[in-house]
Amino acid sequence: MPQTPDGTKPIVIKKYANRRLYNTESSTYITLETLSEMVREGRDFEVFDAKTGEDITRAVLTQIIVEEESKVGQAMLPTNFLRQLIGLYGNNMQGVVPRFLEQAMSQFSRQQSQMRAAMQQTMGNFIPPGMEEIGRQNMAMMERAMSLFSPFGAQGEASAAGADDHGAAEEIETLRAEVERLQAELAALRARAPKRA
């Protein structure tokens, strides 16, 4: 069994015919929601069919995404992106897509970390009202990141390879502009905030 980056082995989850999931580490039955929380906490796991021993991790992760997307107000994947992704199955680009998706999401995570660090540096300990707006802006950035997948539909493999560098530069510029806009908003909020005695 492969090890995680920190040297530990992934938690083994067994899926039974009755669709129940069994966590062999805690010796308890768990739900898809539990697995979803484990992903968010960065805990690595592998799911095996209890009868055949087949690794079904990918199928279970896909099922978690379907569950999350079905929750009202939780949908994150744009319809057009899903259509493009489905259209790539069986396409000669199918072998390139997984690596591209991994790189795009890694890049997005790095940029989120950079933006978070910039926001913390700018804001210090002051948290103004209306911070939920930042959550909405993060979702908009996620949709922009997903738009990086469009080169597959129209321009072919060569442009897809070049899109990564060009897309990164564009996204960094967008993030810089976003941080500057947020800094201006923050300055305005600080100016309006009541002075402490």
C-alpha positions as CSV (number, residue, x, y, z in Angstrom):
1,M,0.0,0.0,0.0
2,P,1.4,3.4,-0.9
3,Q,2.3,5.9,1.8
4,T,1.1,9.4,2.2
5,P,3.6,12.4,2.0
6,D,4.0,12.4,5.8
7,G,5.0,8.7,5.7
8,T,1.7,7.2,7.1
9,K,-0.4,4.7,5.3
10,P,-3.8,5.7,4.0
11,I,-6.8,4.7,6.1
12,V,-8.4,1.6,4.6
13,I,-12.2,1.8,4.1
14,K,-14.2,-1.3,3.1
15,K,-17.4,-0.9,1.1
16,Y,-19.9,-3.7,1.5
17,A,-22.7,-4.9,-0.8
18,N,-25.3,-3.1,1.3
19,R,-23.4,0.1,0.5
20,R,-22.1,0.5,4.1
21,L,-18.6,1.9,4.5
22,Y,-16.4,0.4,7.2
23,N,-13.4,2.4,8.6
24,T,-10.8,-0.3,9.6
25,E,-8.8,2.3,11.6
26,S,-11.7,3.2,14.0
27,S,-13.6,-0.1,13.5
28,T,-16.8,1.8,12.9
29,Y,-19.3,2.2,10.1
30,I,-19.2,5.6,8.5
31,T,-21.0,7.7,5.8
32,L,-20.0,9.5,2.6
33,E,-20.3,12.7,4.7
34,T,-17.6,11.3,7.0
35,L,-15.3,10.6,4.1
36,S,-16.0,14.2,2.8
37,E,-14.9,15.6,6.1
38,M,-11.8,13.4,6.1
39,V,-10.9,14.9,2.7
40,R,-11.4,18.4,4.0
41,E,-9.1,17.6,7.0
42,G,-6.5,16.3,4.6
43,R,-6.7,12.7,5.9
44,D,-5.8,10.2,3.1
45,F,-7.9,7.0,2.6
46,E,-8.4,4.2,0.1
47,V,-11.7,2.5,-0.4
48,F,-11.9,-1.2,-1.3
49,D,-14.8,-3.4,-2.3
50,A,-15.1,-5.8,0.7
51,K,-16.0,-8.8,-1.5
52,T,-13.6,-8.4,-4.5
53,G,-10.8,-6.4,-2.9
54,E,-11.0,-4.0,-5.9
55,D,-9.8,-0.4,-5.3
56,I,-12.9,1.7,-5.7
57,T,-11.5,5.0,-4.3
58,R,-12.1,7.0,-7.5
59,A,-15.7,5.9,-7.8
60,V,-16.4,6.8,-4.1
61,L,-14.8,10.2,-4.4
62,T,-16.9,10.8,-7.5
63,Q,-20.0,9.8,-5.6
64,I,-19.0,12.3,-2.9
65,I,-18.8,15.1,-5.5
66,V,-22.3,14.1,-6.8
67,E,-23.7,14.2,-3.3
68,E,-22.1,17.7,-2.6
69,E,-23.3,19.0,-6.0
70,S,-26.9,17.9,-5.2
71,K,-27.0,20.0,-2.0
72,V,-28.9,23.2,-2.4
73,G,-26.5,26.2,-2.6
74,Q,-23.5,23.9,-2.7
75,A,-23.0,23.4,-6.4
76,M,-19.5,24.4,-7.5
77,L,-19.0,22.8,-10.9
78,P,-20.4,25.0,-13.7
79,T,-22.7,23.2,-16.1
80,N,-20.6,24.1,-19.1
81,F,-17.5,22.7,-17.5
82,L,-19.3,19.4,-16.8
83,R,-20.5,19.2,-20.4
84,Q,-16.9,19.8,-21.6
85,L,-15.5,17.2,-19.3
86,I,-18.1,14.6,-20.4
87,G,-17.2,15.4,-24.0
88,L,-13.6,14.5,-23.4
89,Y,-14.4,10.9,-22.5
90,G,-13.3,8.7,-25.4
91,N,-11.6,11.7,-27.0
92,N,-7.9,11.5,-27.9
93,M,-7.3,14.2,-25.2
94,Q,-8.6,11.9,-22.4
95,G,-5.1,10.8,-21.5
96,V,-3.9,14.4,-21.0
97,V,-6.9,15.7,-19.0
98,P,-6.1,14.1,-15.6
99,R,-2.6,15.6,-15.4
100,F,-4.0,19.0,-16.6
101,L,-6.8,18.9,-14.0
102,E,-4.3,18.1,-11.2
103,Q,-2.0,20.9,-12.3
104,A,-4.8,23.4,-12.5
105,M,-6.2,22.5,-9.1
106,S,-2.7,22.6,-7.5
107,Q,-2.1,26.0,-9.1
108,F,-5.5,27.2,-7.8
109,S,-4.6,26.0,-4.3
110,R,-1.2,27.8,-4.4
111,Q,-2.9,31.0,-5.5
112,Q,-5.5,30.7,-2.8
113,S,-2.7,30.3,-0.2
114,Q,-0.9,33.3,-1.6
115,M,-4.1,35.4,-1.5
116,R,-4.9,34.2,2.1
117,A,-1.4,35.2,3.2
118,A,-1.7,38.6,1.4
119,M,-5.1,39.2,3.1
120,Q,-3.8,38.3,6.5
121,Q,-0.8,40.6,6.1
122,T,-3.1,43.4,4.9
123,M,-5.9,42.9,7.5
124,G,-3.9,41.9,10.6
125,N,-6.3,41.1,13.4
126,F,-9.0,43.4,12.1
127,I,-12.0,41.5,10.6
128,P,-14.5,43.8,9.1
129,P,-18.2,43.0,8.7
130,G,-19.3,41.5,5.4
131,M,-16.5,38.9,5.1
132,E,-18.9,36.6,3.4
133,E,-18.2,38.6,0.3
134,I,-14.7,37.1,0.2
135,G,-16.3,33.7,0.1
136,R,-18.3,34.7,-2.9
137,Q,-15.2,36.1,-4.6
138,N,-13.4,32.8,-3.9
139,M,-16.2,31.0,-5.7
140,A,-15.9,33.4,-8.6
141,M,-12.1,32.7,-8.7
142,M,-12.9,28.9,-8.7
143,E,-15.1,29.4,-11.8
144,R,-12.4,31.4,-13.5
145,A,-9.9,28.6,-12.7
146,M,-12.3,26.1,-14.2
147,S,-12.4,28.2,-17.4
148,L,-8.8,27.1,-17.9
149,F,-10.2,23.9,-19.2
150,S,-11.7,25.4,-22.3
151,P,-8.4,25.1,-24.4
152,F,-9.2,21.4,-24.7
153,G,-12.4,22.0,-26.6
154,A,-11.0,24.3,-29.2
155,Q,-7.3,24.5,-29.6
156,G,-5.9,21.0,-29.1
157,E,-3.0,19.6,-27.3
158,A,-0.3,22.2,-28.1
159,S,-2.3,25.2,-26.9
160,A,-3.4,23.2,-23.8
161,A,0.3,22.8,-22.8
162,G,0.9,26.6,-23.3
163,A,-2.3,27.5,-21.6
164,D,-0.8,26.5,-18.2
165,D,1.9,29.2,-18.2
166,H,-0.3,31.9,-19.8
167,G,-3.2,31.0,-17.5
168,A,-1.0,31.2,-14.4
169,A,0.3,34.7,-15.3
170,E,-3.3,35.9,-16.0
171,E,-4.6,34.4,-12.7
172,I,-1.8,36.0,-10.7
173,E,-2.6,39.4,-12.3
174,T,-6.3,38.9,-11.5
175,L,-5.4,38.0,-7.9
176,R,-3.2,41.1,-7.5
177,A,-6.0,43.3,-8.8
178,E,-8.4,41.5,-6.4
179,V,-6.1,42.1,-3.4
180,E,-5.7,45.8,-4.3
181,R,-9.5,46.2,-4.6
182,L,-9.9,44.4,-1.2
183,Q,-7.2,46.6,0.4
184,A,-9.1,49.7,-0.8
185,E,-12.4,48.3,0.6
186,L,-10.7,47.5,3.9
187,A,-9.3,51.0,4.1
188,A,-12.8,52.4,3.6
189,L,-14.3,50.1,6.2
190,R,-11.6,51.1,8.7
191,A,-12.3,54.7,8.1
192,R,-16.0,54.1,8.8
193,A,-15.5,51.9,11.8
194,P,-16.3,53.5,15.2
195,K,-13.3,54.5,17.1
196,R,-12.6,52.6,20.3
197,A,-12.4,54.5,23.5
